[in-house]
Amino acid sequence: MKKTGGFLSKQRALKKFFVSIAVVFALTAVFSLSAGIWAGENNVSARKLSVTWVIDGDTIEVAKSGRGKERIRYAGIDTPEMEEPFYKEARLRNKELLDKAGLVTFEVCRDEPFDKYGRTLGWVYADGVDVSEALLKEGLARIFAKPPCGKKKYASYKAAEKTAKEQRLGMWGAR
């Protein structure tokens, strides 16, 4: 006589249930990973953001989805601090680039998403222009190649800074 509904058949049913859930999760993970790779998002996550305040040449505040604000620090560059020469110029130029764009695109550095002050690290693009690179080209920023995020764009940032130095733009012309 065949037993139905016994302990072993319940155990087999549970095992099948958990295996099918594991397969669904695995397929979801594979699909998400492959979609990210095809979209070119191996190491960054891009978001569209609204800038609420330009703090200085390399730090901004943006509206978070929902409520609140988030501080963003540009990876790979450093601009003059308050009371240093070219602080006002760097802040103003940063503001001009961002205001012109409306919404900006922000890529978070996944290798080190936050600095020691809790600011989100990454790269900001206004109308497709890398804001950090624009500031470097105009002599309003210098390279800050602190690993890991500062190394990602080092070559292009170095070339931009070199151009500004050769043309004696911004802070490089004041020497």
Sequence and secondary structure as in RCSB ss.txt:
>XXXX:A:sequence
MKKTGGFLSKQRALKKFFVSIAVVFALTAVFSLSAGIWAGENNVSARKLSVTWVIDGDTIEVAKSGRGKERIRYA
GIDTPEMEEPFYKEARLRNKELLDKAGLVTFEVCRDEPFDKYGRTLGWVYADGVDVSEALLKEGLARIFAKPPCG
KKKYASYKAAEKTAKEQRLGMWGAR
>XXXX:A:secstr
    S HHHHHHHHHHHHHHHHHHHHHHHHHHHHHHHHTT SSEEEEEEEEEEE SSSEEEEE SSS EEEEEET
EEE   TTSTTHHHHHHHHHHHHHHHSEEEEEEESSS B TTS EEEEEEETTEEHHHHHHHTTS EEE  TTGG
GTTHHHHHHHHHHHHHTT GGGT  
